[in-house]
Amino acid sequence: MKKGGGRTSRIRRRKLFRCSVSRGVNESYKPEFIELKKWLKDRKFEDTNLIPACFPGTGRGLMSKTSLREGQMIISLPESCLITTDTVIRSYLGTYIAKWQPPPSPLLALCTFLVSEKHAGDQSLWKPYLEILPQAYTCPVCLEPEVVNLFPKPLKAKAEEQRARVQEFFSSSRDFFSSLQPLFSETVESIFSYRALLWAWCTVNTRAVYVKHRQRQCFSMEPNTYALAPYLDLLNHSPEVQVKGAFNEETRCYEIRTASNCRKHEEVFICYGPHDNQRLLLEYGFVSIHNPHACVYVSEDILVKYLPTTDKQMNKKISILKNHDFIENLTFGWDGPSWRLLTALKLLCLEAEEFTCWKKILLGEVISDTNEKTSLVIAQKICQYFIEETNAMLRKISHMKDEEVTLLNQLTLVETLWTEELKILQASAEILNSLRTPFR
């Protein structure tokens, strides 16, 4: 995993906030939310700004009870409401974690606590929170293999890595789970199953906020930055909004303030970061409609698909792109082919007599009209290839939805991803057509 791109850096970095024009249906009367409200009140938290509601398109979220002003505090969740590694260490698991070697990771500690507390049922002090957590998730690791096979190639590869990582996480943790047997009358194998750990892993991965904790010797050196935040984690994602969210060391609360006004009875959003749809699906299990950060990735094999096979300098050109980090993150977006994609294509389209100018290409200089035109033609061909591939995939998914009724929800999720990518490609095709006009 690249530095700065791991789970620690991505955990709900809530940068944005806004309200939706869609009116929600109040759900605060439901038993699970009545119990949660009582539980939170006992822990010194009472919300006067938001209520649980169900919204079209986003599902369960939080709705404003009153008009919200810019800069207003909307949630101040006390530390006593958070589930952190400190919570785990103070629990019945603390002694077992402290003596286990090698030290378990903070992630394993949290996952173990979640599984154990869920198993405790009515005896768990955290039951009101556990009751409102999803019972199942839609991260790729939870989807059926035949559905993952429908992913775009870059996402499919990452999904397979994710599944392997979680399976290894489970396998490497089994001895630690065995050490907990004195705590349970049932066998630990029946409690800490792969399915149970997968649920806990997804809960932490999709719902945790970033709160930095001091490093403890009883944990491994992996970053200790997770915190599960009951109620706060009902806030849904929108890529176009602003909020200020962080743990306040003075008040010992996780606080969220608005960065814009919000009208009464509208959904309040946060943003998990400027992620494209493939990233959102991989890490959180959903796709954002009209996501301004959404894009379509161009892999190396597609990049060179329409270039002449007779180019004797092709291997050198590919090597240059790799050495200067221009072979990855080449994309089509709502505003057309990215600068990186066009730059890579311009270098690959250099004629033999122009090859010595490759450094100028990477600096953004124009070498010749011929080079500019050729690179745009290749970009158009790649874009058209993706459009045809996307349409074919959408037809395949449509057919599978008729045949595989039990997979309908999973297939609809993947269908949404491909539909959004088709919109992006169609927008890029129009832009490329206009860019080529001056050369005609």
Phi, psi and chi 1 to 4 in degrees:
 res  aa     phi    psi   chi1   chi2   chi3   chi4
   1 MET       -  135.2 -170.9  174.3  -71.6      -
   2 LYS   -69.7  150.8  -68.7 -177.0  178.1  178.8
   3 LYS   -62.2  134.2 -173.7  176.3 -178.4 -179.5
   4 GLY    81.7   -4.5      -      -      -      -
   5 GLY  -112.0    7.3      -      -      -      -
   6 GLY   -83.6 -174.7      -      -      -      -
   7 ARG   -61.5  -37.3 -171.4 -178.5  -62.0  109.6
   8 THR   -58.9  -44.4  -61.0      -      -      -
   9 SER   -76.7  -16.8   65.5      -      -      -
  10 ARG  -103.0  -12.2   70.6  170.6  177.2 -100.2
  11 ILE   -58.7  104.6  -66.3  176.7      -      -
  12 ARG    37.2   52.4  -65.6 -102.3  175.3  135.2
  13 ARG   -74.6   88.4  -68.6 -172.9  180.0  -82.4
  14 ARG   -80.6  100.3  -74.1  142.6  171.7 -168.6
  15 LYS  -102.0  -14.9  -59.7  176.9 -178.6  177.2
  16 LEU  -131.8  159.6  -55.9  170.8      -      -
  17 PHE  -154.7  140.6  165.7   98.4      -      -
  18 ARG  -166.2 -175.8   77.1  160.2 -177.2  171.6
  19 CYS  -122.7  153.6   -8.5      -      -      -
  20 SER   -94.4  151.8  163.6      -      -      -
  21 VAL   -78.0  -13.3  -65.3      -      -      -
  22 SER   -80.5  132.6  -59.3      -      -      -
  23 ARG   -84.5  137.0  -66.2  -60.0  175.0   94.2
  24 GLY   -98.4  168.2      -      -      -      -
  25 VAL  -101.4  119.9  178.4      -      -      -
  26 ASN   -56.0  129.9 -173.8   -5.4      -      -
  27 GLU  -120.2   11.2  -69.5 -163.4  -20.3      -
  28 SER   -67.5  -16.4   60.8      -      -      -
  29 TYR   -80.1  -12.8   65.4   89.7      -      -
  30 LYS   -68.1  144.2  -69.3 -168.7  171.4 -177.7
  31 PRO   -53.6  -41.4  -25.2   33.1      -      -
  32 GLU   -65.1  -31.4   62.1  -94.0   32.0      -
  33 PHE   -82.9  -29.4  -74.0  117.8      -      -
  34 ILE   -63.2  -44.8  -67.8  173.6      -      -
  35 GLU   -65.0  -40.5  -71.6  -57.6  -48.6      -
  36 LEU   -63.5  -41.2 -179.9   65.4      -      -
  37 LYS   -62.8  -42.5 -174.7  176.5 -179.7 -179.4
  38 LYS   -62.7  -44.1  -69.2  177.9 -178.3  176.0
  39 TRP   -62.0  -43.0 -178.8   82.8      -      -
  40 LEU   -67.5  -37.8  -71.3  168.1      -      -
  41 LYS   -63.3  -38.5 -171.4  174.6 -178.1  179.4
  42 ASP   -62.8  -24.4  -71.0  -17.8      -      -
  43 ARG  -101.4   22.5  -68.5  170.6 -179.1 -107.6
  44 LYS    72.3   27.1  -47.6  -58.4 -178.7 -173.2
  45 PHE  -124.8  126.7  173.4   75.8      -      -
  46 GLU  -139.4  118.6 -169.4  164.9    9.0      -
  47 ASP   -89.5  128.8 -175.5   29.5      -      -
  48 THR  -110.5   -3.4   57.8      -      -      -
  49 ASN  -103.8  -30.4  -61.6  -49.2      -      -
  50 LEU  -129.4  153.5  -51.5  172.1      -      -
  51 ILE  -137.0  149.6   53.9  174.0      -      -
  52 PRO   -65.8  140.8  -17.1   30.4      -      -
  53 ALA  -153.9  163.5      -      -      -      -
  54 CYS  -111.1  128.7 -172.3      -      -      -
  55 PHE  -117.5  145.7  -62.7   87.6      -      -
  56 PRO   -65.9  130.9   22.6  -32.4      -      -
  57 GLY    94.8  -41.1      -      -      -      -
  58 THR  -110.1  -16.1   56.2      -      -      -
  59 GLY    79.1 -141.8      -      -      -      -
  60 ARG   -70.4  132.6 -178.7  172.3  -78.7  179.7
  61 GLY  -157.8 -161.1      -      -      -      -
  62 LEU  -119.0  136.2  -68.8  177.4      -      -
  63 MET  -114.1  142.2  179.6  169.8   65.9      -
  64 SER   -72.4  132.5   56.9      -      -      -
  65 LYS   -83.2  -28.7  -68.5  168.4   64.6  175.1
  66 THR  -137.0  171.1   60.2      -      -      -
  67 SER   -66.2  138.3  -62.5      -      -      -
  68 LEU  -110.9  135.6  -58.2  175.3      -      -
  69 ARG   -92.1  156.7  -52.7 -179.3  -48.5  -84.7
  70 GLU   -61.8  131.5  179.6 -179.3  -13.4      -
  71 GLY    85.5    0.7      -      -      -      -
  72 GLN   -76.7  139.4 -179.1  177.0  -17.7      -
  73 MET   -72.3  122.0  179.7   92.1   70.7      -
  74 ILE  -106.4  -26.0   57.1  168.2      -      -
  75 ILE  -144.0  132.2  -70.2 -177.8      -      -
  76 SER  -133.8   91.5 -180.0      -      -      -
  77 LEU   -92.3  116.1 -165.9   65.7      -      -
  78 PRO   -60.4  152.2  -22.2   33.4      -      -
  79 GLU   -57.7  -29.2 -172.1  174.5   23.1      -
  80 SER   -65.9  -17.5   59.1      -      -      -
  81 CYS   -89.6  -14.7  -62.3      -      -      -
  82 LEU   -84.8  145.5  -55.9  178.2      -      -
  83 ILE  -101.7  113.8  -63.0  179.4      -      -
  84 THR  -131.3 -180.0   65.8      -      -      -
  85 THR   -65.5  -26.4   51.0      -      -      -
  86 ASP   -63.8  -39.3  -72.9  -15.3      -      -
  87 THR   -58.9  -44.5  -48.7      -      -      -
  88 VAL   -66.4  -44.5 -178.9      -      -      -
  89 ILE   -63.8  -33.9  -74.5  -62.6      -      -
  90 ARG   -77.9  -10.2  -69.8 -166.3  -60.0  -93.9
  91 SER   -87.0 -176.9   75.8      -      -      -
  92 TYR   -61.3  -16.4   49.3   87.8      -      -
  93 LEU   -82.5  -16.4  -66.7  172.0      -      -
  94 GLY   -55.5  -46.5      -      -      -      -
  95 THR   -61.4  -41.1  -56.8      -      -      -
  96 TYR   -69.7  -37.0  -67.0   85.0      -      -
  97 ILE   -68.0  -42.9  -70.6  172.8      -      -
  98 ALA   -61.6  -32.3      -      -      -      -
  99 LYS   -99.1   -2.9   65.6 -176.4 -179.6 -177.3
 100 TRP   -80.7  135.0 -174.8 -104.6      -      -
 101 GLN  -126.8  138.9  -68.0  -64.7  -34.2      -
 102 PRO   -66.7  157.5   27.3  -35.3      -      -
 103 PRO   -55.6  135.0  -24.1   35.0      -      -
 104 PRO   -69.7  159.4   24.9  -32.8      -      -
 105 SER   -78.4  156.7   66.5      -      -      -
 106 PRO   -56.2  -36.2  -27.4   36.6      -      -
 107 LEU   -63.4  -43.9  175.5   60.4      -      -
 108 LEU   -63.8  -39.0  176.4   56.9      -      -
 109 ALA   -61.5  -45.3      -      -      -      -
 110 LEU   -66.1  -43.5  -78.8  174.3      -      -
 111 CYS   -63.3  -41.3  -72.1      -      -      -
 112 THR   -62.4  -42.7  -56.5      -      -      -
 113 PHE   -62.6  -43.5 -176.8   76.8      -      -
 114 LEU   -62.6  -46.5  -76.1  173.7      -      -
 115 VAL   -62.7  -44.2  172.6      -      -      -
 116 SER   -64.0  -44.0  179.6      -      -      -
 117 GLU   -68.6  -37.5  -71.5  -64.1  -54.0      -
 118 LYS   -65.2  -39.1 -171.8  177.4 -177.0 -177.4
 119 HIS   -64.2  -32.3  172.9   72.2      -      -
 120 ALA   -67.9  -21.7      -      -      -      -
 121 GLY    60.6 -124.7      -      -      -      -
 122 ASP   -64.3  -20.6  -68.0  -18.2      -      -
 123 GLN   -79.5  -11.9  -56.1  -56.5  -48.0      -
 124 SER   -76.3  134.1  172.6      -      -      -
 125 LEU   -68.5  -16.5  -63.4  175.9      -      -
 126 TRP  -103.9   12.5  -62.3   86.8      -      -
 127 LYS   -53.1  -45.6 -177.4 -169.1  174.1 -174.4
 128 PRO   -58.0  -34.3  -27.0   36.8      -      -
 129 TYR   -75.1  -45.7  173.6   53.8      -      -
 130 LEU   -60.2  -31.0  -63.2  173.2      -      -
 131 GLU   -66.8  -27.7  -73.5  -72.7  -61.9      -
 132 ILE   -97.7   -2.7   66.0  161.1      -      -
 133 LEU   -71.9  148.4  -72.9  174.9      -      -
 134 PRO   -58.3  141.3  -22.1   32.5      -      -
 135 GLN   -82.9  -19.1  -63.8  -54.6  -57.8      -
 136 ALA  -145.8  154.6      -      -      -      -
 137 TYR  -123.2  166.0  -69.8   90.0      -      -
 138 THR  -118.1   22.5   50.8      -      -      -
 139 CYS   -63.7  151.8  -61.5      -      -      -
 140 PRO   -51.5  -33.8  -30.3   36.9      -      -
 141 VAL   -64.6  -18.2   68.2      -      -      -
 142 CYS   -98.0   -8.2  -58.9      -      -      -
 143 LEU   -86.4  157.6  -57.2 -177.9      -      -
 144 GLU   -68.6  145.7  -66.1  -60.8  -38.7      -
 145 PRO   -54.4  -37.9  -26.6   34.9      -      -
 146 GLU   -67.6  -23.2   55.4  -96.1   47.8      -
 147 VAL   -79.5  -43.2  175.8      -      -      -
 148 VAL   -60.7  -32.7  174.5      -      -      -
 149 ASN   -63.6  -15.3  -77.8  -25.3      -      -
 150 LEU   -88.9   -5.2  -60.7  170.7      -      -
 151 PHE   -66.6  153.8  -75.7    0.2      -      -
 152 PRO   -56.0  147.2  -24.6   34.3      -      -
 153 LYS   -51.6  -47.9  -71.8 -178.9 -178.9  177.9
 154 PRO   -60.1  -40.7  -21.7   33.8      -      -
 155 LEU   -71.1  -38.2  178.9   58.8      -      -
 156 LYS   -59.9  -43.2 -179.3 -177.4  175.6 -177.0
 157 ALA   -62.7  -42.3      -      -      -      -
 158 LYS   -69.0  -34.9  -69.4  177.4 -179.1  177.2
 159 ALA   -65.5  -39.9      -      -      -      -
 160 GLU   -66.6  -36.8  -70.6  170.2  -12.3      -
 161 GLU   -64.5  -40.7  -69.6  173.2    6.2      -
 162 GLN   -62.0  -45.3 -177.1 -174.3   72.8      -
 163 ARG   -61.9  -43.7 -173.1 -179.6  -62.9  -86.4
 164 ALA   -64.1  -37.9      -      -      -      -
 165 ARG   -65.8  -41.9 -167.6  165.3   65.9 -111.9
 166 VAL   -70.0  -38.7  175.3      -      -      -
 167 GLN   -63.4  -40.4  -71.7  173.6  -18.6      -
 168 GLU   -66.9  -37.8  168.9   58.1   25.9      -
 169 PHE   -58.3  -42.8  179.9   55.4      -      -
 170 PHE   -68.3  -49.0  172.4   67.2      -      -
 171 SER   -60.4  -41.9  -62.3      -      -      -
 172 SER   -75.4  -10.7   62.3      -      -      -
 173 SER  -100.3   -6.4  -55.1      -      -      -
 174 ARG   -64.3  -37.5  -64.2  176.5   80.0  170.4
 175 ASP   -64.5  -39.7  -73.4  -15.4      -      -
 176 PHE   -62.7  -43.3  171.4   67.2      -      -
 177 PHE   -59.4  -39.1  -63.7  148.3      -      -
 178 SER   -61.2  -32.7  -65.1      -      -      -
 179 SER   -68.4  -15.3   74.0      -      -      -
 180 LEU   -89.2    0.9  -54.7  177.4      -      -
 181 GLN   -52.4  -38.1 -173.9   61.7   70.6      -
 182 PRO   -57.9  -19.0  -26.0   35.1      -      -
 183 LEU   -82.6  -13.8  -67.3  171.2      -      -
 184 PHE  -129.8  146.6  -54.9   98.9      -      -
 185 SER   -82.5  -30.7   56.4      -      -      -
 186 GLU   -82.5  165.8  -58.7   91.8  -26.2      -
 187 THR   -72.1  142.6   62.6      -      -      -
 188 VAL   -64.7  -26.7  -70.7      -      -      -
 189 GLU   -62.2  -34.8  -70.6   80.3   11.0      -
 190 SER   -78.5  -24.7   64.9      -      -      -
 191 ILE   -87.4  -51.1  -60.8  170.0      -      -
 192 PHE   -96.8   61.7  -63.9   93.7      -      -
 193 SER   -78.3  168.6   63.2      -      -      -
 194 TYR   -60.4  -42.4  175.2   75.6      -      -
 195 ARG   -61.4  -41.2 -175.9  176.7  179.1 -179.1
 196 ALA   -66.9  -43.3      -      -      -      -
 197 LEU   -68.2  -36.1 -171.5   67.4      -      -
 198 LEU   -60.8  -43.0  176.1   60.2      -      -
 199 TRP   -59.8  -45.4  170.4   82.6      -      -
 200 ALA   -65.9  -42.2      -      -      -      -
 201 TRP   -60.4  -44.6 -175.7   90.1      -      -
 202 CYS   -66.6  -36.1  -72.3      -      -      -
 203 THR   -60.3  -47.9  -62.4      -      -      -
 204 VAL   -68.1  -44.8  175.9      -      -      -
 205 ASN   -65.2  -34.8 -162.7   61.8      -      -
 206 THR   -98.3  -17.2   63.1      -      -      -
 207 ARG  -122.6  -10.5  -53.9 -178.5   76.8   82.5
 208 ALA   -72.7  146.5      -      -      -      -
 209 VAL  -103.0  164.7  -65.3      -      -      -
 210 TYR   -88.6  115.5 -177.3   94.5      -      -
 211 VAL  -139.1  116.1  176.7      -      -      -
 212 LYS   -79.4  131.1 -169.4  170.8 -176.5  178.1
 213 HIS  -115.2  157.6  -51.4  -76.8      -      -
 214 ARG   -67.2  146.4   63.1 -174.3  178.4   89.7
 215 GLN   -74.8  126.7 -158.8   69.2   36.7      -
 216 ARG  -103.8  146.4  -70.3  176.1  176.9  -93.0
 217 GLN   -67.1  -23.6  -71.3 -174.0  -14.4      -
 218 CYS   -78.0   -5.1   60.2      -      -      -
 219 PHE  -114.1  157.0  -68.0  125.4      -      -
 220 SER   -66.9  175.1   66.6      -      -      -
 221 MET   -80.8    3.0  -66.2  -54.6  -66.4      -
 222 GLU   -62.7  148.3  -66.8  178.6   33.0      -
 223 PRO   -54.8  134.2  -26.1   34.5      -      -
 224 ASN  -104.4   78.7 -171.7    1.5      -      -
 225 THR  -130.0   15.5   53.2      -      -      -
 226 TYR   -92.8  145.7  -50.7  104.7      -      -
 227 ALA  -152.6  125.9      -      -      -      -
 228 LEU   -89.6  129.9  -72.1  167.9      -      -
 229 ALA  -119.4   91.8      -      -      -      -
 230 PRO   -52.8  142.5  -26.7   35.4      -      -
 231 TYR    76.0  -53.3 -164.8   70.7      -      -
 232 LEU   -56.8  -35.1 -177.8  152.6      -      -
 233 ASP   -77.9    7.5   62.0    8.3      -      -
 234 LEU   -81.6  -15.9  -70.8  171.1      -      -
 235 LEU   -64.1  128.8  -70.9  166.0      -      -
 236 ASN   -88.0  167.8  -74.8  -40.0      -      -
 237 HIS   -93.0  138.5  165.4   83.0      -      -
 238 SER  -140.2  133.9  175.1      -      -      -
 239 PRO   -78.5   -4.4   29.1  -34.8      -      -
 240 GLU  -113.9   19.7  -58.8  173.4  -28.0      -
 241 VAL  -127.0  168.9  -64.7      -      -      -
 242 GLN  -128.9  142.5  -68.5 -172.4  -24.1      -
 243 VAL  -155.8  156.4   74.4      -      -      -
 244 LYS  -113.1  115.9  -64.4  177.6 -179.2  177.5
 245 GLY  -132.8  130.8      -      -      -      -
 246 ALA  -170.0  164.5      -      -      -      -
 247 PHE   -84.6  124.6 -174.5   76.0      -      -
 248 ASN   -89.9  112.9 -172.2  -37.6      -      -
 249 GLU   -66.0  -26.6  -66.5  -70.2  -14.5      -
 250 GLU   -78.2  -47.6  -66.7 -177.3    4.8      -
 251 THR   -84.6  -14.0   63.4      -      -      -
 252 ARG    57.4   42.5  -53.6  -56.7  -63.8  176.2
 253 CYS  -132.1  149.7  -67.2      -      -      -
 254 TYR   -88.6  119.8 -165.6   94.6      -      -
 255 GLU  -115.9  141.9  -60.2  175.3  -13.0      -
 256 ILE  -128.4  127.7  -70.2 -174.8      -      -
 257 ARG  -118.3  147.8  -66.8 -179.8 -179.4  -86.7
 258 THR   -74.6  151.8   63.8      -      -      -
 259 ALA  -116.2    7.6      -      -      -      -
 260 SER  -158.1  167.9   59.9      -      -      -
 261 ASN   -76.2  157.4  -64.6  -31.6      -      -
 262 CYS  -143.5  134.1 -177.3      -      -      -
 263 ARG   -81.8  161.1  -71.5  177.6  -66.1 -177.4
 264 LYS   -63.2  141.8 -177.2  178.6  179.5  179.9
 265 HIS    66.1   30.8  -68.5  160.5      -      -
 266 GLU  -118.2  155.8  -69.1 -175.8  -23.8      -
 267 GLU   -71.1  136.8 -177.5  170.4   13.2      -
 268 VAL   -99.5  129.5  177.9      -      -      -
 269 PHE  -114.0  158.6  -74.2   99.0      -      -
 270 ILE  -126.5  177.6   53.4  174.4      -      -
 271 CYS  -128.6  133.8  179.4      -      -      -
 272 TYR   -82.6   -3.5  -53.1  163.5      -      -
 273 GLY   133.2  166.7      -      -      -      -
 274 PRO   -79.2   65.5   30.7  -35.2      -      -
 275 HIS   -96.9  144.6  -56.5  -42.4      -      -
 276 ASP   -76.6  171.6   61.6   66.6      -      -
 277 ASN   -67.7  -32.5  -82.1  -24.8      -      -
 278 GLN   -65.4  -38.7  -67.9 -166.5   21.5      -
 279 ARG   -67.4  -42.4  177.0   79.0  176.9  -87.8
 280 LEU   -62.2  -41.8  -72.6  174.0      -      -
 281 LEU   -67.1  -41.6  179.5   52.4      -      -
 282 LEU   -63.7  -45.7 -179.8   69.7      -      -
 283 GLU   -94.2  -29.1  -55.9  -61.8  -10.7      -
 284 TYR  -121.8  -14.4  -58.6  104.7      -      -
 285 GLY    83.7   23.7      -      -      -      -
 286 PHE  -146.2  167.5   67.8   88.4      -      -
 287 VAL  -120.3  137.4  172.3      -      -      -
 288 SER   -97.7  122.2  178.8      -      -      -
 289 ILE   -71.4  138.1  -54.0  -62.1      -      -
 290 HIS    56.9   35.0  -53.5  -52.9      -      -
 291 ASN   -68.3  117.0 -179.6    2.1      -      -
 292 PRO   -64.8  -18.2   23.4  -33.2      -      -
 293 HIS   -92.8   -2.8  -51.3  -64.7      -      -
 294 ALA   -67.0  149.2      -      -      -      -
 295 CYS  -158.7  169.2   59.3      -      -      -
 296 VAL  -117.3  125.5  177.0      -      -      -
 297 TYR   -87.1  140.8  -71.8   90.7      -      -
 298 VAL  -108.4  116.6 -179.4      -      -      -
 299 SER   -83.4  168.4   56.7      -      -      -
 300 GLU   -60.9  -40.7 -178.6 -178.7  -22.0      -
 301 ASP   -66.1  -33.8   58.9  -33.6      -      -
 302 ILE   -77.2  -32.8  -55.9  -58.9      -      -
 303 LEU   -56.7  -39.0 -175.6   67.7      -      -
 304 VAL  -101.6    5.1  -60.1      -      -      -
 305 LYS   -58.2  -37.2 -176.7  178.1  178.6   68.0
 306 TYR  -109.5   16.4  -63.1  101.5      -      -
 307 LEU   -91.0  150.6  -66.4  169.5      -      -
 308 PRO   -63.7  131.2   20.7  -32.5      -      -
 309 THR   -73.5  -10.2   55.2      -      -      -
 310 THR   -86.2   -4.2   54.9      -      -      -
 311 ASP   -68.8  108.6 -172.0  -15.8      -      -
 312 LYS   -71.5  -15.8  -63.9  179.7 -179.6  179.2
 313 GLN   -98.2    6.3  -65.3  169.6  -42.9      -
 314 MET   -58.9  -45.3 -175.3   56.6   64.5      -
 315 ASN   -60.7  -39.1  -70.6  -23.1      -      -
 316 LYS   -65.0  -41.8  -72.8 -176.2 -179.9  179.3
 317 LYS   -63.5  -44.3  -68.1  175.0 -179.7  177.5
 318 ILE   -62.1  -41.1  -66.4  -66.8      -      -
 319 SER   -62.3  -41.2  179.7      -      -      -
 320 ILE   -62.5  -44.6  -70.3  170.5      -      -
 321 LEU   -61.2  -41.8  -69.0  176.1      -      -
 322 LYS   -66.3  -43.4  -72.3 -178.9  177.6  179.0
 323 ASN   -65.3  -26.9  -68.9  -22.0      -      -
 324 HIS  -107.2   19.1  -69.4   80.8      -      -
 325 ASP    56.7   46.2 -166.2   27.3      -      -
 326 PHE  -118.7   23.4  -94.1   87.8      -      -
 327 ILE  -109.6  -11.0 -154.3   69.8      -      -
 328 GLU  -120.4  165.7  -65.8 -177.9  -14.0      -
 329 ASN    56.2   41.0  -66.7  -37.1      -      -
 330 LEU   -97.9  122.2  -49.8  178.0      -      -
 331 THR  -140.3  160.3   59.5      -      -      -
 332 PHE  -104.9  136.5  -70.9  102.2      -      -
 333 GLY  -129.7 -173.0      -      -      -      -
 334 TRP   -61.2  -27.5  -65.7  106.1      -      -
 335 ASP  -100.7   22.4   53.6   -4.3      -      -
 336 GLY    99.3 -165.2      -      -      -      -
 337 PRO   -65.9  140.0   24.0  -33.2      -      -
 338 SER   -68.1  159.9   66.1      -      -      -
 339 TRP   -59.2  -37.9  178.7   81.6      -      -
 340 ARG   -63.8  -42.5  -73.5  175.2   59.4   84.7
 341 LEU   -64.1  -47.1  174.5   56.5      -      -
 342 LEU   -64.5  -37.0  -74.2  179.4      -      -
 343 THR   -64.6  -43.7  -60.8      -      -      -
 344 ALA   -61.7  -43.3      -      -      -      -
 345 LEU   -66.9  -38.5  -72.7  173.2      -      -
 346 LYS   -61.5  -40.9  -72.4  175.4 -173.9  178.6
 347 LEU   -67.2  -41.8 -167.8  149.0      -      -
 348 LEU   -67.9  -24.9  -67.9  170.8      -      -
 349 CYS   -92.0    3.4  -69.3      -      -      -
 350 LEU   -61.4  133.3  -75.6  171.5      -      -
 351 GLU   -72.0  164.5  -60.9  -70.5  -15.1      -
 352 ALA   -56.6  -40.9      -      -      -      -
 353 GLU   -75.5  -12.0   61.4  -87.0   15.6      -
 354 GLU   -99.6   -7.3  -61.6  173.3  -32.4      -
 355 PHE   -57.3  -33.0 -177.3   62.5      -      -
 356 THR   -66.9  -10.4   54.5      -      -      -
 357 CYS   -92.4   11.5  -59.9      -      -      -
 358 TRP   -58.9  -32.0   64.7  -95.6      -      -
 359 LYS   -64.3  -36.1  -72.3 -175.4  179.4  178.9
 360 LYS   -64.8  -34.9  -67.4 -177.7  178.3 -179.4
 361 ILE   -60.1  -47.0  -69.5  -77.3      -      -
 362 LEU   -65.9  -21.8  -62.8 -177.0      -      -
 363 LEU   -89.8   -0.5  -67.5  172.5      -      -
 364 GLY    91.4   11.5      -      -      -      -
 365 GLU   -83.1  153.0  -64.4 -175.8   27.4      -
 366 VAL   -89.0  128.0  174.8      -      -      -
 367 ILE   -91.7  -47.0  -58.8  -57.2      -      -
 368 SER  -164.0  158.2   67.1      -      -      -
 369 ASP   -61.7  -36.2  -76.6   -8.5      -      -
 370 THR   -62.8  -43.6  -60.5      -      -      -
 371 ASN   -63.8  -42.1  179.6  -98.9      -      -
 372 GLU   -62.5  -46.2  -65.5  -74.9  -53.0      -
 373 LYS   -65.3  -45.3  178.4 -178.6  177.6 -179.2
 374 THR   -62.0  -42.1  -55.2      -      -      -
 375 SER   -65.8  -35.7   59.7      -      -      -
 376 LEU   -69.5  -37.1  -72.2  174.4      -      -
 377 VAL   -62.2  -44.9  168.9      -      -      -
 378 ILE   -64.6  -40.9  -61.5  -61.3      -      -
 379 ALA   -60.6  -40.8      -      -      -      -
 380 GLN   -62.6  -42.3  -85.7 -169.1  -49.9      -
 381 LYS   -63.9  -41.4  -70.1 -179.1  177.8 -179.8
 382 ILE   -64.5  -43.9  -66.2  173.3      -      -
 383 CYS   -61.2  -43.5 -173.0      -      -      -
 384 GLN   -65.7  -37.5 -174.2   57.1   39.6      -
 385 TYR   -59.2  -45.2  164.7   79.8      -      -
 386 PHE   -65.1  -38.3  -84.3  129.0      -      -
 387 ILE   -62.0  -44.7  -71.5  175.1      -      -
 388 GLU   -65.3  -42.4  -67.3  171.6    2.7      -
 389 GLU   -63.7  -41.2 -178.5 -170.2   57.0      -
 390 THR   -66.4  -43.6  -57.6      -      -      -
 391 ASN   -61.6  -40.4  -82.4  -41.3      -      -
 392 ALA   -64.2  -40.3      -      -      -      -
 393 MET   -67.3  -38.9 -173.0   57.8   72.1      -
 394 LEU   -65.2  -36.4  -75.7  169.7      -      -
 395 ARG   -65.6  -40.1  -71.9 -167.5  -65.1  -89.2
 396 LYS   -64.3  -43.1 -178.9  177.0 -179.4  179.1
 397 ILE   -65.3  -41.0  -67.0  170.9      -      -
 398 SER   -59.2  -41.8  178.5      -      -      -
 399 HIS   -65.7  -42.1  175.8   71.7      -      -
 400 MET   -65.2  -33.6  -73.2 -177.0   67.7      -
 401 LYS   -63.1  -31.1  -73.1  172.8   74.0  175.3
 402 ASP   -75.4  -32.8  -67.0  -26.9      -      -
 403 GLU   -91.2  -36.2  -60.0  -68.0  -35.7      -
 404 GLU  -110.5   76.4  -56.0  -75.5   -9.5      -
 405 VAL   -62.4  -34.7  179.9      -      -      -
 406 THR   -69.2  -17.9   56.8      -      -      -
 407 LEU  -102.1   13.3  -62.9  178.2      -      -
 408 LEU   -55.0  -47.9 -175.0   60.3      -      -
 409 ASN   -65.1  -42.1  -69.7  -22.7      -      -
 410 GLN   -65.7  -41.9  -65.8 -173.5   19.0      -
 411 LEU   -65.9  -37.3  -69.7  169.2      -      -
 412 THR   -64.0  -37.1  -60.4      -      -      -
 413 LEU   -61.0  -47.5  177.1   63.4      -      -
 414 VAL   -68.8  -36.1 -177.1      -      -      -
 415 GLU   -60.6  -40.3 -177.1 -179.9   49.7      -
 416 THR   -62.6  -41.7  -56.5      -      -      -
 417 LEU   -59.4  -49.3  175.4   65.8      -      -
 418 TRP   -66.5  -36.2  -79.4  104.6      -      -
 419 THR   -63.4  -42.3  -59.4      -      -      -
 420 GLU   -65.4  -38.0  -71.6  -60.0  -62.9      -
 421 GLU   -68.2  -33.9  -64.3 -152.7  -12.2      -
 422 LEU   -63.9  -41.6  179.9   60.3      -      -
 423 LYS   -60.2  -41.8  -65.8  175.3 -173.2  175.7
 424 ILE   -63.5  -44.8  -68.2  168.7      -      -
 425 LEU   -65.4  -38.5  -68.1  165.4      -      -
 426 GLN   -66.0  -39.6  -69.8  169.1  -23.8      -
 427 ALA   -64.6  -41.6      -      -      -      -
 428 SER   -64.7  -38.6  -71.7      -      -      -
 429 ALA   -61.7  -41.1      -      -      -      -
 430 GLU   -65.0  -41.9  -69.2 -176.8   13.8      -
 431 ILE   -66.3  -43.1  -68.5  168.6      -      -
 432 LEU   -61.7  -37.9  -80.8  166.0      -      -
 433 ASN   -62.6  -41.0 -167.0   49.6      -      -
 434 SER   -71.2  -33.1   64.8      -      -      -
 435 LEU   -67.6  -30.2  -71.4  174.1      -      -
 436 ARG   -79.1  -17.6  -79.9 -163.5   61.9 -165.2
 437 THR   -51.9  -47.1  -58.8      -      -      -
 438 PRO   -61.4  -19.9  -21.3   32.9      -      -
 439 PHE   -92.6   -5.2  -63.4  102.4      -      -
 440 ARG   -82.0      -  -67.0 -166.7  175.8  108.2
